[in-house]
Amino acid sequence: MTRGEKLENLIMNHSMILMSMFEEAFSTLADKMTETLAKGTTAMAKALAEGLPRGSDASGTVYIDEKVKYEIPPEVRTQIGYLFSGIREEIASQWPKNASVFTQYVSAPAFDEGIKIVEKHDFGRPKLTEKLSDGTLASYVFLLQSGDKELESMFKELADWQANLPKPPWRP
């Protein structure tokens, strides 16, 4: 993956997760998943309570560890997809239409710090510098909502980093 792709993914994913934190629907979904897991095994309930799942794939299967997996109910996957679809549309409407504008914007060396911040953390799921599925984005939202201190720390570092970046030329 190129530096530009990593930065585009990082900015997009970080924005989507932050916007999702203000969506009441994600809290409702987390509650619904916790309720479903409470009816299942102790290991699964513990995993969600700790802000996991550790990873997911395109089928919606969430892997908590090698021995335990949890299938996200189809209606929850649909709701997650619907919520992220709206957020993606909002971000896309504010994104530069000309790719070279973004490339020029991220050309400063100060942008490398964001990649370094993300790459020094491991949350058992794809990193924010990668193109993330809705399930993986949701797992980050749920992990933040659970109060994971390491993820909160990374998000604070990212916020500090972004505060020192120049204002994007496509935003008034």
C-alpha positions in Angstrom: 0.0 0.0 0.0 1.3 3.5 -0.8 1.8 6.2 1.7 -1.0 8.2 0.1 -3.4 5.2 0.3 -2.5 4.7 4.0 -3.2 8.4 4.7 -6.5 8.4 2.8 -7.6 5.2 4.7 -6.4 6.7 8.0 -8.2 10.0 7.6 -11.4 8.3 6.3 -11.5 5.5 8.9 -10.7 7.9 11.8 -13.4 10.3 10.7 -15.9 7.5 10.3 -15.2 6.1 13.7 -15.4 9.5 15.4 -18.7 10.3 13.6 -20.0 6.9 14.6 -19.3 7.6 18.3 -22.0 10.3 18.1 -24.6 7.9 16.6 -26.9 6.7 19.3 -27.7 3.7 17.0 -24.2 2.3 17.6 -24.8 2.2 21.4 -28.1 0.4 20.7 -26.3 -2.1 18.5 -23.6 -2.7 21.1 -26.3 -3.3 23.7 -28.1 -5.7 21.3 -24.9 -7.6 20.7 -24.1 -7.8 24.4 -27.6 -9.1 25.1 -27.2 -11.8 22.4 -23.8 -12.8 23.7 -25.1 -13.0 27.2 -27.3 -15.8 26.1 -24.3 -17.6 24.6 -21.0 -18.7 26.1 -19.2 -16.9 28.9 -16.1 -16.5 26.6 -18.1 -14.6 24.0 -19.8 -12.3 26.6 -16.4 -11.6 28.2 -14.9 -10.8 24.8 -17.6 -8.2 23.9 -17.5 -6.7 27.4 -13.7 -6.2 26.9 -14.5 -4.3 23.7 -13.6 -7.1 21.3 -14.2 -8.8 18.7 -10.6 -9.3 17.7 -11.3 -9.3 14.0 -13.9 -10.0 11.4 -14.2 -11.0 7.8 -16.5 -10.0 5.0 -19.0 -12.7 5.9 -19.7 -11.1 9.2 -18.0 -13.8 11.3 -16.3 -12.2 14.2 -13.2 -14.0 15.5 -12.7 -13.5 19.2 -9.8 -16.0 19.4 -8.8 -19.2 17.7 -11.5 -21.3 19.5 -14.4 -18.9 19.6 -16.2 -17.1 16.8 -19.4 -15.2 16.9 -21.7 -14.7 13.9 -23.1 -11.2 13.9 -26.8 -11.5 13.3 -27.8 -10.4 9.8 -30.1 -7.7 11.0 -27.2 -6.2 13.0 -24.9 -6.4 10.0 -27.5 -4.6 7.9 -27.9 -1.9 10.5 -24.1 -1.4 10.7 -23.9 -1.2 6.9 -26.7 1.3 6.8 -25.2 3.5 9.4 -21.7 3.5 7.8 -23.3 4.1 4.4 -24.7 7.4 5.6 -21.4 8.4 7.2 -19.5 7.5 4.0 -21.8 9.6 1.9 -21.3 12.6 4.3 -17.5 12.3 4.2 -17.5 11.7 0.4 -19.5 15.0 0.0 -16.7 16.8 1.8 -13.8 15.0 0.1 -11.9 16.7 -2.8 -13.2 15.7 -6.2 -9.7 16.0 -7.7 -7.4 13.3 -6.4 -4.3 15.4 -7.0 -5.6 18.0 -4.4 -5.5 15.3 -1.7 -2.1 14.1 -2.9 -0.7 17.6 -2.7 -2.3 18.1 0.7 -0.7 15.0 2.3 2.7 15.6 0.7 4.1 17.3 3.8 6.3 15.1 6.1 4.0 15.9 9.1 1.5 13.5 7.7 3.9 10.5 8.3 3.4 10.9 12.1 -0.3 9.7 11.8 0.9 6.5 10.1 3.5 6.0 12.9 0.9 6.5 15.6 -1.4 3.9 14.1 1.3 1.4 13.3 2.7 1.3 16.9 -0.6 -0.1 18.2 -2.1 -3.5 17.8 -5.8 -4.1 18.6 -6.0 -7.5 17.0 -7.8 -6.2 13.9 -6.7 -4.5 10.7 -5.1 -1.1 11.3 -6.8 2.3 10.5 -4.3 2.7 7.6 -6.0 -0.1 5.8 -9.3 -0.2 3.9 -11.7 -1.4 6.6 -14.9 -3.4 6.3 -18.0 -2.1 8.1 -17.6 -4.9 10.7 -14.1 -3.9 11.5 -15.0 -0.2 11.7 -17.9 -1.2 14.0 -15.5 -3.2 16.2 -13.4 -0.1 16.7 -16.5 1.9 17.6 -17.5 -0.8 20.1 -14.0 -1.0 21.5 -13.9 2.8 22.1 -17.4 2.7 23.6 -16.2 0.0 26.0 -13.6 2.4 27.4 -10.4 0.7 26.0 -7.6 2.9 27.4 -5.1 2.0 24.7 -7.5 2.9 21.8 -8.5 6.1 23.6 -4.9 7.0 23.9 -4.3 6.4 20.2 -7.3 8.5 19.3 -6.0 11.3 21.5 -2.6 11.1 19.8 -4.4 11.2 16.4 -6.5 14.2 17.4 -3.3 16.0 18.6 -1.6 15.1 15.3 -4.5 16.3 13.2 -4.8 19.6 15.2 -1.2 20.5 14.0 -1.9 19.7 10.4 -2.7 22.4 7.9 -6.4 22.9 7.1 -7.4 20.9 4.0 -7.7 23.2 1.0 -11.1 21.8 0.0 -12.7 22.9 3.3 -13.8 26.5 3.6 
